[in-house]
């Protein structure tokens, strides 16, 4: 028994109307510990964000989106991020 797999014009219009809207990607910031071997530079002071074995140093990592598309990742020292007036909002944990 054959099955009809063709779609009518009304089926495709109905699908277009019921499609969910695309997700709006927004730049965001998170706080993370600095890992051994880290080679990221701060976007404000342009200095290396250094790992220190005895100190649990933190960094702010930001996913930056431009025109709803991922563009780049920026790293900050926590103090530098505050100095820059938190350009990507309050960092999440």
TIVO-2410 file (N, C-alpha, C; in nm, 3 decimals):
# residues 93
REC num residu      c1      c2      c3 atome chaine
REC   1      X   0.084  -0.118   0.000     N      A
REC   1      X   0.000   0.000   0.000    CA      A
REC   1      X   0.089   0.124   0.000     C      A
REC   2      X   0.070   0.213  -0.094     N      A
REC   2      X   0.150   0.334  -0.108    CA      A
REC   2      X   0.096   0.443  -0.018     C      A
REC   3      X   0.186   0.525   0.033     N      A
REC   3      X   0.148   0.637   0.118    CA      A
REC   3      X   0.176   0.766   0.044     C      A
REC   4      X   0.083   0.860   0.052     N      A
REC   4      X   0.100   0.990  -0.013    CA      A
REC   4      X   0.192   1.076   0.072     C      A
REC   5      X   0.309   1.113   0.020     N      A
REC   5      X   0.403   1.195   0.095    CA      A
REC   5      X   0.408   1.339   0.047     C      A
REC   6      X   0.323   1.375  -0.043     N      A
REC   6      X   0.322   1.512  -0.094    CA      A
REC   6      X   0.252   1.602   0.006     C      A
REC   7      X   0.291   1.727   0.008     N      A
REC   7      X   0.225   1.824   0.096    CA      A
REC   7      X   0.154   1.927   0.011     C      A
REC   8      X   0.044   1.968   0.060     N      A
REC   8      X  -0.031   2.070  -0.014    CA      A
REC   8      X   0.018   2.207   0.027     C      A
REC   9      X  -0.018   2.307  -0.047     N      A
REC   9      X   0.022   2.444  -0.019    CA      A
REC   9      X  -0.032   2.488   0.116     C      A
REC  10      X  -0.152   2.443   0.151     N      A
REC  10      X  -0.211   2.484   0.278    CA      A
REC  10      X  -0.135   2.424   0.396     C      A
REC  11      X  -0.077   2.303   0.379     N      A
REC  11      X   0.001   2.241   0.486    CA      A
REC  11      X   0.128   2.322   0.514     C      A
REC  12      X   0.197   2.366   0.410     N      A
REC  12      X   0.321   2.441   0.431    CA      A
REC  12      X   0.293   2.580   0.488     C      A
REC  13      X   0.181   2.642   0.453     N      A
REC  13      X   0.146   2.772   0.511    CA      A
REC  13      X   0.111   2.756   0.658     C      A
REC  14      X   0.044   2.648   0.691     N      A
REC  14      X   0.008   2.624   0.830    CA      A
REC  14      X   0.135   2.602   0.913     C      A
REC  15      X   0.234   2.530   0.859     N      A
REC  15      X   0.359   2.505   0.930    CA      A
REC  15      X   0.435   2.636   0.953     C      A
REC  16      X   0.432   2.724   0.856     N      A
REC  16      X   0.501   2.852   0.870    CA      A
REC  16      X   0.437   2.937   0.978     C      A
REC  17      X   0.307   2.931   0.990     N      A
REC  17      X   0.237   3.011   1.091    CA      A
REC  17      X   0.257   2.955   1.231     C      A
REC  18      X   0.273   2.825   1.244     N      A
REC  18      X   0.284   2.764   1.377    CA      A
REC  18      X   0.429   2.744   1.420     C      A
REC  19      X   0.525   2.781   1.337     N      A
REC  19      X   0.666   2.765   1.372    CA      A
REC  19      X   0.699   2.854   1.491     C      A
REC  20      X   0.782   2.803   1.580     N      A
REC  20      X   0.821   2.880   1.697    CA      A
REC  20      X   0.920   2.988   1.656     C      A
REC  21      X   0.916   3.102   1.722     N      A
REC  21      X   1.009   3.210   1.688    CA      A
REC  21      X   1.152   3.169   1.723     C      A
REC  22      X   1.248   3.221   1.647     N      A
REC  22      X   1.388   3.189   1.671    CA      A
REC  22      X   1.434   3.250   1.802     C      A
REC  23      X   1.524   3.179   1.871     N      A
REC  23      X   1.577   3.228   1.996    CA      A
REC  23      X   1.664   3.350   1.972     C      A
REC  24      X   1.650   3.448   2.055     N      A
REC  24      X   1.727   3.572   2.048    CA      A
REC  24      X   1.852   3.554   2.134     C      A
REC  25      X   1.970   3.544   2.076     N      A
REC  25      X   2.093   3.524   2.149    CA      A
REC  25      X   2.144   3.657   2.202     C      A
REC  26      X   2.183   3.659   2.327     N      A
REC  26      X   2.226   3.781   2.392    CA      A
REC  26      X   2.363   3.758   2.457     C      A
REC  27      X   2.451   3.855   2.448     N      A
REC  27      X   2.582   3.844   2.510    CA      A
REC  27      X   2.566   3.828   2.660     C      A
REC  28      X   2.655   3.746   2.721     N      A
REC  28      X   2.642   3.721   2.863    CA      A
REC  28      X   2.779   3.695   2.924     C      A
REC  29      X   2.786   3.706   3.056     N      A
REC  29      X   2.911   3.690   3.128    CA      A
REC  29      X   2.896   3.585   3.239     C      A
REC  30      X   3.003   3.510   3.263     N      A
REC  30      X   3.005   3.413   3.372    CA      A
REC  30      X   3.138   3.425   3.447     C      A
REC  31      X   3.136   3.388   3.574     N      A
REC  31      X   3.257   3.387   3.655    CA      A
REC  31      X   3.309   3.244   3.661     C      A
REC  32      X   3.437   3.226   3.632     N      A
REC  32      X   3.499   3.094   3.635    CA      A
REC  32      X   3.637   3.105   3.701     C      A
REC  33      X   3.684   2.993   3.758     N      A
REC  33      X   3.820   2.992   3.812    CA      A
REC  33      X   3.918   2.985   3.696     C      A
REC  34      X   4.037   3.035   3.721     N      A
REC  34      X   4.142   3.033   3.619    CA      A
REC  34      X   4.206   2.894   3.622     C      A
REC  35      X   4.209   2.826   3.509     N      A
REC  35      X   4.265   2.692   3.499    CA      A
REC  35      X   4.414   2.697   3.467     C      A
REC  36      X   4.483   2.590   3.505     N      A
REC  36      X   4.626   2.578   3.471    CA      A
REC  36      X   4.640   2.577   3.319     C      A
REC  37      X   4.740   2.644   3.270     N      A
REC  37      X   4.763   2.650   3.126    CA      A
REC  37      X   4.680   2.757   3.057     C      A
REC  38      X   4.610   2.839   3.132     N      A
REC  38      X   4.529   2.945   3.075    CA      A
REC  38      X   4.619   3.044   3.000     C      A
REC  39      X   4.578   3.085   2.881     N      A
REC  39      X   4.658   3.180   2.804    CA      A
REC  39      X   4.573   3.295   2.752     C      A
REC  40      X   4.469   3.329   2.827     N      A
REC  40      X   4.380   3.438   2.786    CA      A
REC  40      X   4.431   3.572   2.837     C      A
REC  41      X   4.405   3.674   2.759     N      A
REC  41      X   4.443   3.810   2.796    CA      A
REC  41      X   4.318   3.890   2.828     C      A
REC  42      X   4.328   3.977   2.926     N      A
REC  42      X   4.217   4.062   2.968    CA      A
REC  42      X   4.184   4.162   2.858     C      A
REC  43      X   4.055   4.178   2.830     N      A
REC  43      X   4.010   4.270   2.725    CA      A
REC  43      X   4.028   4.416   2.763     C      A
REC  44      X   4.046   4.446   2.893     N      A
REC  44      X   4.061   4.585   2.937    CA      A
REC  44      X   4.208   4.623   2.950     C      A
REC  45      X   4.283   4.547   3.033     N      A
REC  45      X   4.422   4.585   3.060    CA      A
REC  45      X   4.522   4.514   2.969     C      A
REC  46      X   4.477   4.418   2.889     N      A
REC  46      X   4.560   4.344   2.793    CA      A
REC  46      X   4.675   4.268   2.860     C      A
REC  47      X   4.655   4.228   2.989     N      A
REC  47      X   4.755   4.147   3.059    CA      A
REC  47      X   4.705   4.004   3.068     C      A
REC  48      X   4.797   3.910   3.077     N      A
REC  48      X   4.765   3.768   3.088    CA      A
REC  48      X   4.687   3.741   3.216     C      A
REC  49      X   4.581   3.663   3.207     N      A
REC  49      X   4.506   3.620   3.325    CA      A
REC  49      X   4.577   3.494   3.374     C      A
REC  50      X   4.650   3.507   3.484     N      A
REC  50      X   4.744   3.403   3.528    CA      A
REC  50      X   4.681   3.303   3.624     C      A
REC  51      X   4.723   3.178   3.610     N      A
REC  51      X   4.688   3.073   3.705    CA      A
REC  51      X   4.790   3.076   3.818     C      A
REC  52      X   4.741   3.066   3.941     N      A
REC  52      X   4.829   3.057   4.057    CA      A
REC  52      X   4.784   2.937   4.139     C      A
REC  53      X   4.876   2.848   4.169     N      A
REC  53      X   4.843   2.720   4.233    CA      A
REC  53      X   4.777   2.737   4.369     C      A
REC  54      X   4.821   2.827   4.451     N      A
REC  54      X   4.768   2.839   4.588    CA      A
REC  54      X   4.651   2.937   4.600     C      A
REC  55      X   4.631   3.014   4.497     N      A
REC  55      X   4.522   3.114   4.500    CA      A
REC  55      X   4.417   3.073   4.397     C      A
REC  56      X   4.293   3.065   4.439     N      A
REC  56      X   4.184   3.030   4.347    CA      A
REC  56      X   4.137   3.157   4.276     C      A
REC  57      X   4.218   3.203   4.183     N      A
REC  57      X   4.186   3.326   4.109    CA      A
REC  57      X   4.066   3.303   4.018     C      A
REC  58      X   3.989   3.409   3.997     N      A
REC  58      X   3.871   3.402   3.910    CA      A
REC  58      X   3.890   3.493   3.790     C      A
REC  59      X   3.813   3.465   3.687     N      A
REC  59      X   3.809   3.547   3.567    CA      A
REC  59      X   3.664   3.559   3.522     C      A
REC  60      X   3.635   3.660   3.445     N      A
REC  60      X   3.503   3.677   3.385    CA      A
REC  60      X   3.517   3.640   3.238     C      A
REC  61      X   3.434   3.546   3.193     N      A
REC  61      X   3.435   3.504   3.053    CA      A
REC  61      X   3.304   3.546   2.990     C      A
REC  62      X   3.311   3.612   2.876     N      A
REC  62      X   3.191   3.664   2.809    CA      A
REC  62      X   3.178   3.607   2.669     C      A
REC  63      X   3.062   3.550   2.641     N      A
REC  63      X   3.027   3.511   2.504    CA      A
REC  63      X   2.963   3.633   2.441     C      A
REC  64      X   3.018   3.680   2.333     N      A
REC  64      X   2.969   3.802   2.269    CA      A
REC  64      X   2.897   3.766   2.139     C      A
REC  65      X   2.774   3.812   2.127     N      A
REC  65      X   2.692   3.790   2.008    CA      A
REC  65      X   2.673   3.922   1.935     C      A
REC  66      X   2.684   3.919   1.803     N      A
REC  66      X   2.661   4.036   1.719    CA      A
REC  66      X   2.557   3.997   1.615     C      A
REC  67      X   2.450   4.074   1.606     N      A
REC  67      X   2.339   4.047   1.514    CA      A
REC  67      X   2.288   3.903   1.529     C      A
REC  68      X   2.269   3.863   1.655     N      A
REC  68      X   2.211   3.733   1.690    CA      A
REC  68      X   2.300   3.615   1.649     C      A
REC  69      X   2.430   3.639   1.629     N      A
REC  69      X   2.525   3.532   1.596    CA      A
REC  69      X   2.646   3.543   1.688     C      A
REC  70      X   2.698   3.427   1.730     N      A
REC  70      X   2.816   3.426   1.815    CA      A
REC  70      X   2.932   3.487   1.738     C      A
REC  71      X   3.006   3.577   1.806     N      A
REC  71      X   3.116   3.648   1.741    CA      A
REC  71      X   3.252   3.614   1.804     C      A
REC  72      X   3.258   3.617   1.939     N      A
REC  72      X   3.386   3.597   2.005    CA      A
REC  72      X   3.367   3.573   2.155     C      A
REC  73      X   3.478   3.540   2.220     N      A
REC  73      X   3.481   3.526   2.365    CA      A
REC  73      X   3.579   3.630   2.418     C      A
REC  74      X   3.540   3.700   2.522     N      A
REC  74      X   3.629   3.798   2.585    CA      A
REC  74      X   3.653   3.755   2.730     C      A
REC  75      X   3.775   3.776   2.778     N      A
REC  75      X   3.813   3.742   2.915    CA      A
REC  75      X   3.848   3.870   2.989     C      A
REC  76      X   3.816   3.872   3.119     N      A
REC  76      X   3.843   3.989   3.202    CA      A
REC  76      X   3.891   3.946   3.340     C      A
REC  77      X   3.977   4.028   3.400     N      A
REC  77      X   4.000   4.016   3.544    CA      A
REC  77      X   3.873   4.070   3.610     C      A
REC  78      X   3.832   4.016   3.724     N      A
REC  78      X   3.709   4.068   3.788    CA      A
REC  78      X   3.711   4.219   3.812     C      A
REC  79      X   3.825   4.273   3.856     N      A
REC  79      X   3.835   4.418   3.879    CA      A
REC  79      X   3.823   4.497   3.750     C      A
REC  80      X   3.884   4.446   3.644     N      A
REC  80      X   3.877   4.515   3.513    CA      A
REC  80      X   3.734   4.513   3.459     C      A
REC  81      X   3.661   4.404   3.483     N      A
REC  81      X   3.522   4.395   3.435    CA      A
REC  81      X   3.436   4.499   3.505     C      A
REC  82      X   3.456   4.516   3.635     N      A
REC  82      X   3.382   4.620   3.709    CA      A
REC  82      X   3.422   4.758   3.660     C      A
REC  83      X   3.552   4.778   3.636     N      A
REC  83      X   3.602   4.907   3.587    CA      A
REC  83      X   3.539   4.942   3.452     C      A
REC  84      X   3.510   4.840   3.371     N      A
REC  84      X   3.449   4.861   3.239    CA      A
REC  84      X   3.297   4.874   3.249     C      A
REC  85      X   3.243   4.885   3.371     N      A
REC  85      X   3.099   4.898   3.396    CA      A
REC  85      X   3.019   4.777   3.347     C      A
REC  86      X   3.073   4.658   3.368     N      A
REC  86      X   3.005   4.532   3.337    CA      A
REC  86      X   2.934   4.536   3.201     C      A
REC  87      X   3.011   4.541   3.091     N      A
REC  87      X   2.952   4.560   2.958    CA      A
REC  87      X   2.853   4.452   2.915     C      A
REC  88      X   2.862   4.331   2.972     N      A
REC  88      X   2.772   4.223   2.933    CA      A
REC  88      X   2.684   4.177   3.048     C      A
REC  89      X   2.658   4.265   3.140     N      A
REC  89      X   2.569   4.236   3.251    CA      A
REC  89      X   2.640   4.171   3.369     C      A
REC  90      X   2.563   4.147   3.474     N      A
REC  90      X   2.616   4.085   3.595    CA      A
REC  90      X   2.655   3.940   3.564     C      A
REC  91      X   2.779   3.901   3.598     N      A
REC  91      X   2.823   3.765   3.567    CA      A
REC  91      X   2.749   3.660   3.650     C      A
REC  92      X   2.707   3.552   3.587     N      A
REC  92      X   2.645   3.439   3.656    CA      A
REC  92      X   2.755   3.349   3.707     C      A
REC  93      X   2.722   3.270   3.808     N      A
REC  93      X   2.819   3.177   3.867    CA      A
REC  93      X   2.842   3.062   3.787     C      A
***
